[in-house]
């Protein structure tokens, strides 16, 4: 028996293993069974166009246990494999609570729109702050946690626990002394198989820095905690390991702890956001199979917060679960938790996004493998007899679990194979090799689905559910505008089942979908960047900008002015790629990414959506910028028409003007820059062990503070 023919016979037999090796694959969107109930053997495998009744709550711990048992069997838990998927996930939920970008504000909290001064100001001329930058976020008004916060008077900096320095650089002669902590150094270490010695110079703690006026900068206090922060009025919330601390910082010289929340064993903070006067907190609690529920994720001032079984939501169509995630509203002043919403999920990839009205939760679903395989033979009916097609169609109508259907499918195909002579088997081998690839290309969207749940931001009640093919990149993949949800996804070729078991090749594709307020798809653009993957997404009002990459950087402009008829307006291909996009002005988008091993900045002119151009580009002598890790590291000052790029060797201030090229106005050396903050007309560059203050009018150094 030939290898390919053996593959045909073993298609169903290897199905379960394939499920374990790839991420959770959603089902064919044409197969929907709304009346499926947990506990019955005919449970379907996915939600493609779900309604609110597709999300339920457990009635008891035994109900949870039964669901978990079914979930385990679906993905082969007992074989030792764990596949990601579910209502929440580690990486994606960190991209929590985002919404449309209002480029006019550019992340600034403005108190005065005074014009730029032409002369350097006296560092003591101000008695109060007129303007202060805030953390760069995706939506104005929804703050995201970061290592730097400022109220215009103080700067709060959560410095790293330690800074690593190479003990003996002579072992790496090909690495220059300034960049030994970057990618090149790491590659050199791996190439020489040398484990360097790293003395640890400990810093750590949250520095409370008197930042204004800049002539008097000093560290007022250091809190013995470390982690990302949120600042609400005179209240600083610090997420430090398994404890969340709330500080009253009305007296910066003597901050006092107001409250603390202790996470219980098995619980972690996934993310948080400050929206209005509430902190939206997301925690993940690993499933305890000995005691599924009630769950106690945390305690507030010693009092346990209990999540009962009847408050844990789950999708009717089973998914793999290893965790329970809880969204809760936290008062940053008192530390009290008011409303909560809990879901089952896994530690795989998901995204949570908020608008002014709703929180959107994405999750990956399993696919209907039986229908997918049967569909292949039905579309290629000349490869098998009519009797086999009849048996396959009848199998689809059986009220059996998918595992039982897989077993029966294996029997049918094996019996047919045994009935073939040598000539027929050879023909089948070659036909299968060729047709499997075409079938995979045609049906790749049937095998990969992102479910979406819409939750009311006030009541935390579920308002709608829906889904689109593919998987999101990060928080910027979702955006709500004028009541419509826009979503960009990648269809991953590794998730194409037939391409993996049949020898065919199915390349990746990228799509953009528009959904209405009920999460029903109304339009789409499919097939962006064939063979490539999404590297960056940004929505600006009625335009969408998408970067895909494999060898070049296709930059797409999507016209979204008519939500019912979206289309690609223009496309540009250039070397390298952008991993972060930021609207500099209405007509210019900045891309931050790489070209080769260097950091690359691209200024895209999108004034004519049909003909986007790279107006200017600049390659830095850096192998990494923290902006490639987090958009929080980016700062734009619209008043002075500059933006800040942190690097391992220093900090870089670029100027931009409408229609002109990028210009490096100032480079600050000898600082491993993390962030920058502007207060009035002063720019504070913050590094691991010091802070440098510049005048934004002449870019002279005004002061420096070592930590």
C-alpha positions in Angstrom: 0.0 0.0 0.0 1.4 3.4 -1.0 2.1 6.1 1.6 -0.6 8.5 0.2 -3.2 5.7 0.0 -2.4 4.8 3.5 -3.0 8.4 4.4 -6.4 8.2 2.9 -7.3 5.2 4.9 -5.9 6.6 8.1 -7.5 10.1 7.6 -9.9 9.5 10.4 -7.5 7.6 12.5 -5.1 10.5 12.7 -7.8 13.1 13.1 -7.7 13.1 16.9 -3.9 13.4 16.9 -4.1 16.3 14.4 -6.6 18.0 16.7 -4.0 17.8 19.4 -1.2 19.2 17.3 -3.0 22.2 16.0 -4.9 25.0 17.7 -8.6 24.6 18.2 -10.3 24.6 14.8 -13.8 26.0 14.4 -16.5 24.3 12.5 -18.3 24.8 9.2 -20.4 27.9 9.5 -23.2 26.2 7.6 -23.8 23.6 10.4 -25.6 25.1 13.4 -27.6 23.2 16.0 -29.2 25.7 18.4 -31.0 23.1 20.5 -27.9 21.2 21.6 -27.6 20.6 25.3 -24.7 19.8 27.5 -24.7 16.1 28.6 -26.2 14.7 25.5 -24.2 12.5 23.1 -25.0 14.6 20.1 -23.2 17.7 21.3 -22.1 19.9 18.4 -18.6 21.3 18.3 -18.8 25.0 17.7 -20.7 28.2 17.6 -20.6 30.0 14.3 -23.7 32.2 14.2 -24.6 31.8 17.9 -27.5 33.4 19.8 -27.6 34.4 23.4 -29.0 30.9 24.3 -25.7 29.4 23.1 -24.1 30.8 26.3 -25.4 29.4 29.6 -24.5 29.1 33.3 -23.8 25.9 35.2 -26.5 24.7 37.5 -24.2 22.9 39.9 -20.7 21.5 40.4 -21.8 18.2 38.8 -23.0 20.1 35.7 -19.5 21.7 35.5 -17.9 18.3 36.0 -19.9 16.8 33.1 -19.0 19.7 30.8 -15.4 19.3 31.7 -15.5 15.6 31.0 -16.9 16.2 27.5 -14.3 19.0 26.9 -11.5 16.6 27.9 -12.6 14.0 25.4 -13.0 16.5 22.6 -9.3 17.5 22.7 -7.7 14.4 24.1 -6.9 15.7 27.6 -6.1 12.2 28.9 -3.4 11.8 26.3 -1.4 14.6 27.8 -2.0 17.2 25.1 -3.6 20.6 25.9 -5.0 22.7 23.1 -5.7 26.4 23.5 -9.1 27.9 23.0 -11.9 29.3 25.0 -13.5 32.5 26.1 -10.3 34.0 27.4 -6.5 33.5 26.9 -3.3 34.7 28.4 -1.8 36.9 25.6 -5.0 38.2 24.2 -6.7 39.3 27.4 -3.7 41.4 28.1 -5.0 43.4 25.2 -8.1 44.3 27.2 -10.6 47.1 26.9 -9.8 48.9 23.7 -11.9 50.9 21.2 -11.7 53.3 18.3 -8.7 55.6 18.0 -9.4 59.4 18.3 -6.3 60.6 16.5 -7.1 64.2 17.2 -6.2 63.8 20.9 -3.2 61.4 20.4 -3.4 60.2 23.9 -2.9 63.5 25.6 -4.7 65.1 28.5 -4.8 68.8 27.4 -5.5 71.7 29.7 -4.3 74.5 27.5 -3.8 74.7 23.7 -1.2 77.4 23.9 1.1 77.8 20.9 4.7 76.5 20.9 7.2 78.9 22.4 10.2 80.0 20.3 12.6 80.3 23.2 13.6 77.9 25.9 11.5 78.4 29.0 12.9 79.0 32.4 12.6 75.7 34.2 10.9 77.4 37.1 8.6 79.7 35.2 5.5 77.6 35.6 3.6 77.4 38.9 1.3 74.7 37.6 1.1 72.2 34.8 -0.9 73.2 31.7 -0.6 69.9 29.9 0.7 66.4 30.6 0.9 63.3 28.5 -0.9 60.1 29.5 -0.2 56.5 28.6 -0.5 55.8 24.9 -3.6 53.8 24.6 -5.9 52.6 21.8 -8.9 54.6 23.0 -9.0 58.0 24.7 -10.7 57.6 28.0 -9.8 54.0 28.6 -6.5 53.9 30.4 -4.2 50.9 30.3 -1.8 49.8 33.0 1.9 50.7 32.4 5.2 51.1 34.3 5.0 54.9 34.1 2.1 57.2 35.2 2.0 60.9 35.8 -0.4 63.5 37.1 1.7 66.5 36.0 3.3 67.0 39.3 4.7 63.5 40.1 6.0 60.7 37.9 5.4 57.2 39.2 7.9 54.8 37.7 7.9 51.1 38.4 11.5 50.3 37.9 12.7 46.8 37.1 13.6 44.5 39.8 17.2 44.4 38.5 19.2 45.4 35.5 21.5 42.8 34.0 25.0 43.6 32.9 27.4 41.2 31.1 30.2 40.2 33.4 32.7 39.3 30.6 32.1 40.9 27.2 35.4 39.7 25.9 33.7 36.3 25.2 31.6 38.0 22.5 34.0 40.0 20.2 31.4 40.4 17.5 29.0 42.3 19.7 29.6 46.0 20.3 29.6 47.2 23.9 26.4 49.3 23.5 24.1 46.7 22.2 25.0 43.6 24.1 21.6 43.3 25.7 19.8 43.2 22.4 18.9 40.5 19.8 22.4 40.3 18.3 23.9 39.6 21.7 21.3 36.9 22.4 22.0 35.3 19.0 25.7 35.4 19.8 25.2 33.7 23.1 23.1 30.9 21.4 25.7 30.5 18.6 28.6 30.1 21.0 26.6 28.0 23.5 27.9 30.2 26.3 26.0 30.9 29.5 27.0 34.5 30.5 27.4 35.6 34.1 25.0 38.4 35.0 25.7 40.4 38.2 22.5 41.9 39.4 22.3 45.6 40.3 19.0 45.8 42.2 16.7 48.7 41.7 13.1 47.7 42.0 10.1 49.4 43.6 7.8 52.2 42.5 9.7 55.5 42.4 7.6 58.5 43.4 9.4 61.3 41.6 8.8 65.0 42.2 8.9 65.9 38.5 7.8 69.6 38.3 9.4 72.0 38.1 12.2 70.1 36.3 14.9 72.1 38.2 13.8 70.4 41.4 13.3 66.8 40.3 14.0 64.2 43.1 12.8 60.9 44.3 10.3 61.6 47.1 9.7 58.0 48.1 10.0 54.4 46.9 7.2 51.9 47.4 8.4 48.4 48.0 6.2 47.0 45.3 6.8 46.4 41.6 4.4 46.1 38.7 2.2 47.9 36.2 0.0 50.7 37.5 -3.2 52.7 37.1 -3.6 56.2 38.4 -7.0 57.6 39.3 -7.0 61.0 40.9 -5.0 60.6 44.1 -5.2 56.8 44.0 -2.4 54.6 42.6 -3.2 51.0 41.9 -0.2 48.7 41.6 -0.4 45.1 40.3 2.4 43.5 42.1 2.6 39.7 41.8 -0.2 38.0 43.7 -1.2 41.2 45.5 -3.0 44.3 44.2 -2.2 47.4 46.2 -4.2 50.6 46.4 -2.3 53.7 47.6 -3.4 57.1 48.6 -0.9 59.4 47.0 -2.5 62.7 47.9 0.7 63.3 49.9 3.4 62.0 47.5 6.1 62.3 50.2 4.2 59.9 52.4 2.0 57.6 50.3 -0.3 55.3 52.4 -1.7 52.0 51.5 -5.5 52.2 51.5 -6.4 48.6 50.6 -5.0 45.4 49.2 -6.4 42.4 47.3 -4.7 39.0 47.6 -5.0 36.5 44.9 -5.6 33.0 46.0 -3.5 30.0 44.9 -4.1 29.3 41.2 -5.3 32.8 40.4 -3.5 35.4 38.4 -4.2 38.9 37.2 -4.5 38.8 33.4 -5.1 42.4 32.7 -6.9 45.6 33.9 -8.2 48.9 32.5 -9.4 52.1 34.0 -12.7 53.3 32.4 -14.6 56.2 34.0 -14.2 55.8 37.7 -13.9 52.0 37.7 -11.1 49.6 37.2 -12.1 46.6 35.1 -10.0 43.7 36.4 -9.6 40.3 34.7 -8.4 37.3 36.7 -7.7 33.7 35.6 -8.1 30.8 38.0 -6.8 27.4 37.0 -9.4 24.6 37.2 -9.2 22.6 40.4 -10.6 19.2 39.4 -11.1 18.2 43.0 -13.3 21.2 43.6 -14.6 22.8 40.5 -16.8 25.4 42.1 -17.5 27.6 44.0 -14.3 29.4 43.2 -12.4 31.8 45.4 -10.1 33.8 43.1 -9.1 36.5 45.7 -9.7 38.0 49.0 -10.3 41.7 49.8 -8.9 42.9 53.1 -9.2 39.3 54.3 -12.7 38.7 53.0 -13.1 36.0 50.3 -14.8 36.8 47.1 -16.8 33.7 46.0 -17.8 32.8 42.5 -20.7 30.3 42.6 -21.3 27.6 40.1 -24.5 29.3 38.9 -22.5 32.5 37.9 -20.0 30.7 35.6 -20.9 31.0 31.9 -20.0 28.5 29.3 -20.7 28.1 25.5 -23.2 25.2 24.9 -20.9 23.8 22.3 -17.9 22.4 24.3 -14.5 24.0 24.2 -11.3 22.9 25.9 -11.1 24.5 29.3 -8.4 24.7 31.9 -9.4 28.0 33.6 -12.2 30.2 34.8 -11.9 33.9 34.0 -13.7 36.6 35.9 -14.3 40.2 34.9 -14.9 42.5 37.9 -15.5 46.2 38.5 -13.1 47.4 41.1 -13.4 50.8 42.9 -9.8 52.2 42.9 -10.5 54.4 46.0 -12.0 51.8 48.3 -10.8 48.5 46.7 -14.4 47.2 46.8 -15.6 45.0 44.0 -19.2 45.5 42.8 -20.2 43.5 39.7 -18.6 40.4 38.2 -19.0 38.1 35.3 -17.2 34.7 35.0 -16.5 32.4 32.0 -14.9 29.1 31.4 -11.9 29.3 29.1 -8.3 28.3 28.5 -4.9 29.8 28.6 -4.8 30.2 24.8 -5.1 33.2 22.6 -8.1 35.5 23.0 -8.8 39.2 23.0 -11.1 41.4 25.1 -12.1 44.8 23.9 -14.4 47.5 25.3 -16.3 50.4 23.7 -18.3 53.0 25.7 -21.2 50.5 25.7 -20.0 47.0 25.6 -17.1 44.6 26.3 -16.3 42.2 23.5 -14.7 38.8 24.3 -13.2 36.6 21.6 -12.5 32.9 21.8 -11.4 30.1 19.5 -13.7 27.1 18.9 -13.2 23.5 17.8 -14.1 22.5 14.2 -16.6 20.0 12.9 -14.0 17.5 11.6 -16.5 14.9 10.5 -18.4 17.3 8.2 -15.1 18.5 6.9 -13.9 15.1 5.9 -17.3 14.0 4.6 -17.5 17.2 2.6 -14.2 16.4 0.9 -15.5 13.0 -0.4 -18.9 14.5 -1.4 -17.3 17.2 -3.4 -15.0 14.6 -5.0 -17.7 11.9 -5.4 -15.9 10.4 -8.5 -13.2 9.1 -6.1 -15.6 6.8 -4.3 -18.7 4.8 -5.1 -22.3 6.1 -4.8 -22.8 3.6 -1.9 -20.0 5.2 0.0 -21.5 8.7 -0.5 -24.9 7.4 0.7 -23.3 6.0 3.8 -21.4 9.2 4.5 -24.6 11.3 4.1 -26.5 9.0 6.4 -23.7 9.2 9.0 -24.2 13.0 9.1 -27.8 12.5 10.3 -26.9 10.2 13.2 -27.4 11.5 16.7 -24.0 10.5 17.8 -21.0 12.2 19.4 -18.4 13.4 17.0 -16.0 10.8 18.4 -18.5 8.0 17.5 -18.9 9.5 14.1 -15.2 9.6 13.6 -15.0 5.9 14.4 -17.8 5.0 12.0 -16.2 7.2 9.3 -13.0 5.3 9.7 -14.8 2.0 9.2 -16.5 3.2 6.0 -13.3 4.5 4.5 -11.3 1.4 5.5 -13.9 -1.0 4.0 -13.9 1.0 0.7 -10.1 0.9 0.6 -10.0 -2.9 1.0 -12.4 -3.2 -1.9 -10.1 -1.4 -4.4 -7.6 -3.1 -6.7 -4.1 -1.9 -7.3 -4.9 0.4 -10.2 -7.7 2.1 -8.3 -5.5 2.7 -5.3 -2.8 4.2 -7.4 -5.3 6.5 -9.1 -6.7 7.5 -5.7 -3.2 8.3 -4.4 -2.5 10.8 -7.1 -6.0 12.3 -7.1 -6.0 12.8 -3.4 -2.6 14.5 -3.4 -3.9 17.1 -5.9 -7.5 17.6 -4.8 -6.8 17.9 -1.0 -5.0 21.2 -1.5 -7.8 22.7 -3.6 -10.3 21.6 -1.1 -8.3 23.0 1.7 -8.1 26.4 0.0 -11.8 26.4 -0.6 -12.8 25.4 2.9 -10.0 26.8 5.1 -12.5 29.3 6.6 -14.7 26.4 7.7 -11.9 25.1 9.9 -11.0 28.2 11.9 -13.5 30.4 13.8 -13.3 33.2 16.3 -16.4 33.4 18.4 -17.4 36.8 19.9 -19.5 37.6 23.0 -20.8 41.1 23.5 -21.3 42.1 27.2 -23.1 45.2 28.4 -20.6 47.4 30.1 -23.0 48.6 32.8 -24.9 45.4 33.7 -22.3 42.9 32.4 -25.2 41.0 30.8 -24.6 39.2 27.5 -26.3 41.2 24.7 -25.2 39.2 21.6 -22.9 36.5 20.3 -21.4 36.0 16.8 -18.3 34.8 15.0 -16.0 35.2 12.1 -13.3 33.0 10.6 -9.7 33.2 11.7 -7.8 34.5 14.7 -7.0 38.1 15.8 -3.5 39.4 16.1 -4.0 41.6 19.2 -6.3 44.3 20.6 -5.9 46.5 17.5 -7.6 43.7 15.5 -10.9 44.9 16.8 -12.6 48.3 16.6 -16.1 49.7 17.1 -17.2 52.7 15.1 -20.7 54.1 14.6 -22.2 51.0 16.1 -20.3 48.5 13.8 -17.6 46.1 15.0 -14.7 45.8 12.5 -12.4 42.7 12.9 -9.2 41.7 11.2 -8.2 38.0 11.4 -5.6 35.6 10.0 -6.5 32.2 8.6 -3.6 30.1 9.6 -2.5 27.5 7.1 -1.2 25.2 9.9 -4.8 24.8 11.0 -5.9 23.5 7.6 -6.5 19.8 8.3 -6.4 18.5 4.8 -3.2 20.2 4.0 -1.5 18.4 6.9 -2.8 14.9 6.2 -3.0 15.0 2.4 0.3 16.5 1.3 -1.4 19.5 -0.2 -0.3 23.1 0.7 -2.7 25.7 1.9 -1.2 29.2 2.5 -2.4 31.7 5.0 -4.8 34.5 4.2 -6.1 37.5 6.1 -9.7 38.9 6.2 -11.5 42.0 7.4 -15.1 41.6 8.6 -17.8 44.2 9.6 -20.5 43.1 12.0 -23.6 45.0 13.1 -24.8 45.7 16.7 -26.1 42.1 16.9 -22.8 40.7 15.7 -24.1 39.6 12.4 -21.7 39.8 9.5 -22.7 42.4 6.9 -19.6 42.7 4.7 -16.0 41.6 4.4 -12.8 41.8 2.5 -11.1 38.4 2.2 -7.7 37.2 1.0 -5.5 40.1 2.1 -1.8 39.2 1.9 -1.9 35.7 0.5 0.8 33.5 2.0 1.4 36.2 4.7 0.2 37.0 8.2 -1.1 40.1 9.8 1.7 42.1 11.7 -0.2 45.3 12.4 -3.7 46.7 12.3 -5.1 50.2 13.0 -8.5 51.7 12.4 -9.0 55.4 12.1 -12.6 56.4 11.8 -13.8 55.1 8.4 -10.4 53.8 7.3 -8.6 50.6 8.2 -4.9 50.0 7.8 -3.5 46.5 7.7 0.2 45.3 7.4 0.9 41.8 6.4 4.4 40.3 6.1 6.4 37.4 4.8 9.2 38.9 2.7 7.9 42.3 2.0 5.5 44.7 3.9 2.1 45.0 2.1 0.4 48.1 3.6 -3.3 48.0 2.8 -5.8 50.9 3.1 -9.4 49.6 3.6 -12.3 51.9 2.8 -15.0 51.5 5.5 -17.1 54.5 4.7 -20.0 52.2 3.8 -20.1 49.4 6.3 -22.2 47.3 3.9 -19.6 47.5 1.1 -16.0 47.6 2.3 -13.2 47.3 -0.1 -9.4 47.7 -0.5 -8.8 51.2 -1.6 -5.0 51.0 -2.0 -1.9 48.9 -1.4 1.8 49.5 -1.0 4.6 47.0 -0.9 8.0 47.9 0.7 10.8 46.0 2.4 10.6 45.1 6.1 7.5 45.3 8.2 5.6 47.4 10.7 4.4 45.9 13.9 2.8 49.0 15.3 0.8 51.7 13.4 0.1 55.1 14.8 -2.0 57.9 13.2 0.3 61.0 13.3 -2.2 63.2 11.4 -5.3 62.6 9.5 -3.3 61.9 6.3 -0.1 60.3 7.8 0.3 56.9 9.5 3.6 56.1 11.3 4.8 52.5 11.1 7.3 51.1 13.7 8.9 47.8 12.8 12.0 46.3 11.4 14.0 46.0 8.2 16.6 43.3 8.4 17.9 43.4 12.0 17.3 47.2 12.5 14.4 49.2 13.8 12.7 50.9 10.9 10.3 53.9 11.0 8.0 54.4 8.0 5.8 57.5 7.4 2.9 56.5 5.2 1.0 59.2 3.2 -2.6 58.1 3.0 -4.1 61.4 1.9 -5.0 59.5 -1.3 -6.4 56.1 -0.1 -6.1 54.7 -3.6 -2.4 55.4 -3.7 -0.6 55.1 -0.3 3.0 56.0 -0.4 6.0 55.8 1.9 6.7 59.5 2.3 9.7 59.0 4.5 11.6 56.2 6.3 14.4 56.1 8.9 16.5 53.2 10.1 17.8 53.4 13.6 21.0 51.9 14.8 19.0 49.8 17.2 18.0 46.1 17.0 15.0 46.6 19.2 12.6 49.1 20.6 10.1 48.5 23.4 7.3 49.7 21.0 7.6 46.4 19.3 6.6 44.8 22.6 4.1 47.4 23.8 2.4 50.4 22.3 2.7 52.1 25.8 6.3 52.9 25.0 5.3 55.3 22.2 4.8 59.0 22.9 3.5 61.7 20.5 3.4 65.4 21.3 1.2 67.1 18.8 2.0 70.6 20.0 5.7 70.3 19.2 5.1 67.8 16.3 7.5 65.2 17.7 7.3 61.6 18.8 9.6 59.5 21.0 11.2 56.1 20.3 12.9 54.3 23.2 15.9 52.0 22.5 18.6 50.0 24.2 21.3 52.6 23.4 19.3 55.7 24.1 16.1 57.7 23.4 15.2 59.2 20.1 13.1 62.3 19.4 11.8 62.6 15.9 10.0 65.6 14.4 7.4 65.5 11.7 5.5 68.1 9.7 2.6 67.8 7.4 4.0 66.5 4.1 7.6 66.5 5.2 10.2 63.9 6.0 11.0 62.4 9.4 13.8 64.1 11.1 15.8 62.9 14.1 15.9 66.0 16.2 17.6 64.7 19.3 19.3 61.5 20.5 19.9 61.0 24.2 22.7 58.5 24.9 23.8 56.4 27.9 20.3 55.5 28.9 18.3 52.4 28.3 15.1 54.3 27.6 11.8 52.8 28.7 9.3 55.7 28.4 8.9 59.4 27.9 6.5 61.9 29.5 5.9 65.5 28.6 4.8 68.1 31.2 4.2 71.5 29.7 7.2 72.0 27.4 9.5 69.6 29.0 10.3 66.0 28.0 11.2 63.5 30.7 13.0 60.5 29.3 12.9 57.6 31.8 15.4 54.8 31.8 16.1 51.8 34.1 18.4 53.8 36.3 18.0 57.5 35.5 15.8 60.2 34.1 16.8 63.0 31.7 14.8 66.2 31.3 14.9 68.1 28.0 13.5 71.4 26.9 11.1 70.8 24.0 11.9 74.2 22.5 15.6 73.8 21.9 16.2 70.2 23.1 18.9 71.1 25.6 19.4 69.0 28.7 17.9 70.8 31.7 18.4 68.2 34.4 19.3 64.6 35.2 18.3 62.3 38.0 19.9 59.0 38.9 17.9 56.3 40.7 
